[in-house]
Amino acid sequence: MTIDTSLQAVNDLLLSISKSSVALLSETSAHILGAGGKRLRPRLVLLAHAAVGGDDFERVVPLAAAVEIIHTATLVHDDINDHGTLRRGRETVNSRWGGTFALLTGDYMFTRAYLLMAPFSSELNTILAQAALDLVEGETLQIKAARQGELDRDLYYEIISKKTASLFAAAVELGAAAGNASPEWRAALREYAFNLGLAFQITDDVLDLVADTHQLGKNAGIDVAQGRGIAVALDGNHGSDHGSGSGSDGAAVAALAALSQDTAPGPLKESLIDAGINGDALDAAIQKGRGKAAELAARAAVCLDALPPSAACDELRALADQVVRRDH
């Protein structure tokens, strides 16, 4: 199996496991899983497996699917918290069926991931379980910080490390471990994916400012409007110098809190300027965020030097560049 045929097998498996004896769960799960998405995390599982010399893609496909279904389950739950109405270009589960059924859909998908992982070793199960734990902790920290208005750079990096980078790292480690990779290769891939995940999320937060809802396929501006992702939006004065900025300016935070996806249908940057935030400062913060994402992506690519040259490694390097250059 090639990477592309393996990804198709992942998609087929995702659709097959969305089926439930309860018709409503089948409908809601198929709605979000059938919407597609970047499928970046399962691709990382497959590429990491190939990069360490693995060739048992039939065995790895369920691992890749489990990572994707965990990710998708968190999106369903996120949309409940955010009151999001659009995801992957489709109406969100909570918007169409309501929050209760969306919550149950996310729970159902988490459980399906457990079943996918059941035949595998305790080591592989622990890798994914730890990532799922980190995801919940990251989401909790993010919502708590947003409600209390306490987001600074250090906390921002802790949140995106747990909420995004942890699952990226688990994805490559699952693929590498299934290929019997050496500890050195596994460590190099984890570091690669962790930096890639940070770069991905910072880019996501920048796009939340400069892209519109149609471009993103989801509601633009939700994170910033709800006091999250401000570390990229504004250049504050607190926290260590990670380079992405923080939301320490009280007037700006107040202006952001007044915004929502309903009042900012276009790029949120324009609405922020209309709300009184200095456009030049905002542009500088956006450029700073893009620069930090590019730095992290470059750092990720260097980690791959520890692995033998291969087409899979070349594609992993290309992903690092694509993550920061994307427009959605």
C-alpha positions in Angstrom: 0.0 0.0 0.0 1.2 3.5 -0.8 0.6 6.5 1.5 -2.3 7.7 -0.7 -4.0 4.3 -0.8 -3.4 3.9 2.9 -5.1 7.3 3.5 -8.0 6.2 1.4 -8.2 3.1 3.6 -8.3 5.3 6.6 -11.2 7.3 5.2 -13.1 4.1 4.4 -12.5 2.8 7.9 -13.6 6.1 9.5 -16.9 5.9 7.5 -17.4 2.2 8.4 -16.9 2.8 12.1 -19.3 5.7 12.2 -22.1 3.2 11.9 -24.0 2.5 15.1 -27.1 0.5 16.0 -28.5 3.8 17.0 -29.4 5.5 13.7 -29.0 9.1 15.1 -25.4 8.4 16.1 -24.6 6.9 12.7 -26.1 10.1 11.1 -24.2 12.6 13.2 -20.9 10.7 13.1 -21.0 10.3 9.3 -21.9 14.0 9.0 -18.7 15.2 10.5 -16.4 12.3 9.5 -17.6 12.4 5.9 -16.8 16.1 5.6 -13.2 15.2 5.1 -10.7 17.6 6.5 -6.9 17.9 6.1 -6.3 14.4 7.4 -2.9 15.7 8.5 -2.6 13.6 11.7 -3.3 10.2 10.0 -0.8 11.2 7.3 1.8 11.8 10.0 1.2 8.3 11.3 1.7 6.7 7.9 4.7 8.9 6.9 6.4 8.2 10.2 5.9 4.5 9.7 7.4 4.7 6.3 10.3 6.9 7.4 11.6 4.3 9.8 11.4 1.6 7.2 8.0 0.2 8.2 5.9 -1.4 5.4 2.9 -3.0 7.3 0.4 -0.3 6.3 -2.6 -2.5 6.8 -1.7 -2.8 10.5 -1.0 1.0 10.8 -4.3 2.1 9.1 -6.4 1.6 12.2 -3.8 3.5 14.3 -4.1 6.4 11.8 -7.9 6.2 11.9 -7.9 6.2 15.7 -5.8 9.4 15.8 -8.2 11.1 13.3 -11.3 10.1 15.2 -9.9 11.4 18.5 -9.1 14.7 16.7 -12.6 14.9 15.2 -14.3 14.1 18.5 -12.5 17.0 20.1 -13.7 19.3 17.3 -17.3 18.2 17.9 -16.9 19.0 21.6 -15.1 22.3 20.8 -18.0 23.4 18.6 -20.3 23.0 21.6 -18.1 25.1 23.8 -17.6 27.8 21.1 -21.2 27.7 19.8 -19.7 27.2 16.4 -22.0 26.8 13.4 -19.6 25.7 10.7 -17.0 23.0 10.6 -15.2 21.6 7.5 -17.6 23.6 5.4 -20.6 21.9 6.9 -23.1 22.8 9.6 -21.7 21.7 12.9 -23.3 18.8 14.7 -24.4 21.0 17.6 -26.0 23.5 15.2 -27.9 20.9 13.4 -28.8 18.4 16.1 -28.3 20.4 19.3 -25.7 20.4 22.0 -26.8 17.2 23.8 -26.6 15.0 20.7 -23.3 16.7 19.7 -21.9 15.8 23.2 -23.0 12.2 22.8 -21.6 12.1 19.2 -18.2 13.2 20.5 -18.4 10.6 23.3 -19.4 7.9 20.8 -16.4 8.7 18.6 -14.0 8.6 21.5 -15.3 5.2 22.4 -14.9 4.0 18.8 -11.3 5.1 19.0 -10.9 2.8 22.1 -12.3 -0.1 20.1 -9.9 0.6 17.2 -7.0 0.5 19.6 -8.1 -2.6 21.6 -6.1 -5.1 19.5 -2.8 -3.2 19.9 -0.2 -3.3 22.6 -0.4 -1.5 25.9 2.5 0.7 24.7 0.6 2.0 21.7 -2.6 2.4 23.7 -0.7 4.5 26.3 0.7 6.8 23.7 -2.7 7.7 22.4 -4.3 7.8 25.8 -1.7 10.3 27.1 -2.3 12.5 24.1 -6.1 12.4 24.7 -5.5 13.3 28.3 -3.3 16.3 27.2 -6.0 17.4 24.8 -8.6 17.6 27.6 -6.2 19.4 29.9 -5.3 21.9 27.1 -9.0 22.7 26.3 -9.7 23.1 30.0 -6.8 25.5 30.5 -7.9 27.5 27.4 -11.5 27.9 28.5 -10.5 28.8 32.0 -8.0 31.4 30.8 -10.6 32.9 28.4 -13.2 33.2 31.2 -10.7 34.8 33.6 -8.9 37.0 31.1 -5.6 35.6 32.1 -4.0 34.4 28.8 -0.3 35.3 28.5 2.5 33.9 26.3 3.5 31.1 28.7 0.0 29.9 29.2 -0.7 30.2 25.5 2.2 27.9 24.7 1.2 25.4 27.4 -2.3 25.3 25.9 -1.2 24.7 22.3 1.4 22.2 23.4 -1.3 20.1 25.1 -4.2 20.8 22.7 -2.4 20.5 19.4 1.2 19.5 19.5 0.6 16.5 21.8 -1.6 14.7 19.2 0.9 15.5 16.4 3.7 13.9 18.5 1.5 10.9 19.3 0.7 10.4 15.7 4.3 10.0 14.6 5.2 7.9 17.6 2.5 5.5 16.9 3.6 5.1 13.3 7.3 4.8 14.3 6.6 2.3 17.1 4.6 0.1 14.8 7.6 0.1 12.5 9.9 -1.0 15.4 11.9 2.2 15.2 14.9 2.8 17.4 14.5 5.1 20.5 16.6 7.7 18.7 14.4 7.8 15.6 11.2 7.9 17.7 12.6 10.8 19.8 13.6 12.7 16.6 10.1 12.2 15.1 8.4 13.3 18.3 10.4 16.5 18.4 9.7 17.1 14.7 5.9 16.6 15.2 5.8 18.6 18.4 7.4 21.6 16.7 5.1 21.1 13.7 2.1 21.1 15.9 3.1 24.4 17.5 3.7 25.9 14.1 0.3 24.6 12.9 -1.6 26.1 15.8 0.1 29.5 15.6 -0.7 29.6 11.9 -4.3 28.6 12.7 -4.5 31.5 15.1 -3.1 34.0 12.6 -5.6 32.7 10.0 -8.3 33.2 12.5 -7.5 36.9 12.2 -6.8 37.3 8.5 -9.1 34.7 6.7 -12.8 34.7 6.4 -15.3 32.0 7.3 -15.7 30.7 3.7 -11.9 30.4 3.3 -11.5 28.5 6.6 -14.5 26.3 6.3 -15.3 27.1 9.9 -16.4 30.2 11.8 -13.6 32.8 11.6 -12.7 34.8 14.7 -14.2 32.7 17.4 -11.0 32.1 19.4 -10.0 35.8 19.4 -13.6 37.0 20.0 -13.8 34.7 23.0 -10.5 35.8 24.4 -8.5 32.9 23.1 -5.6 33.0 20.6 -4.9 36.6 21.7 -1.3 35.7 22.2 -1.0 35.8 18.4 -3.3 38.8 18.0 -1.7 41.2 20.3 1.9 41.9 21.5 1.7 42.1 25.2 4.4 42.5 27.8 4.0 39.5 30.1 5.4 36.0 29.9 8.7 34.7 28.5 9.8 35.7 25.0 8.4 32.8 22.9 7.6 35.4 20.2 3.9 35.2 19.7 2.6 38.0 22.0 -0.1 38.1 24.7 -3.4 39.7 25.5 -2.4 42.0 28.3 -3.9 45.2 26.9 -7.2 45.7 28.8 -8.9 48.0 26.3 -8.1 45.6 23.5 -9.4 42.6 25.4 -12.6 44.5 26.1 -13.0 45.3 22.4 -12.3 41.7 21.5 -14.8 40.4 24.0 -17.5 42.4 22.3 -17.0 40.7 19.0 -18.5 37.4 17.7 -18.6 35.5 14.5 -22.0 37.1 13.9 -20.6 40.7 14.0 -17.4 39.8 12.1 -18.4 37.8 8.9 -15.3 38.9 7.1 -11.7 38.7 8.3 -11.6 39.6 12.0 -8.6 41.9 11.5 -10.9 44.4 9.9 -13.4 44.3 12.8 -10.5 44.6 15.3 -9.4 47.8 13.6 -12.9 49.1 13.6 -13.1 48.3 17.3 -10.2 50.6 17.9 -7.2 48.3 17.8 -4.1 49.9 16.2 -3.8 48.4 12.7 0.0 48.8 12.5 0.4 47.0 15.9 -1.9 44.3 14.7 0.0 43.8 11.5 3.2 43.6 13.5 1.7 41.0 15.8 0.5 39.0 12.8 4.0 39.1 11.2 5.5 38.1 14.5 3.2 35.1 14.8 4.0 34.1 11.2 7.7 34.4 11.9 7.5 32.2 15.0 5.5 29.6 13.1 8.2 29.6 10.4 10.9 29.2 13.0 9.2 26.3 14.6 8.6 24.6 11.2 12.3 25.0 10.3 13.2 23.5 13.7 10.9 20.6 13.0 12.5 19.9 9.6 16.0 19.8 11.1 14.9 17.0 13.5 14.5 14.7 10.4 18.2 14.8 9.8 18.5 12.0 12.4 16.6 9.7 10.1 17.9 8.0 6.9 17.0 9.8 3.6 13.7 8.6 2.1 10.7 9.8 0.2 8.7 9.7 3.4 11.2 12.0 5.1 11.1 14.4 2.1 7.3 14.5 2.4 7.5 15.2 6.2 9.9 18.1 5.4 7.4 19.4 2.8 4.6 19.2 5.4 6.6 21.5 7.7 6.6 24.1 4.9 3.0 23.6 3.9 1.8 24.0 7.4 2.9 27.6 7.7 2.2 28.6 4.1 -1.4 27.4 4.0 -4.4 29.7 3.7 -7.0 27.6 5.5 
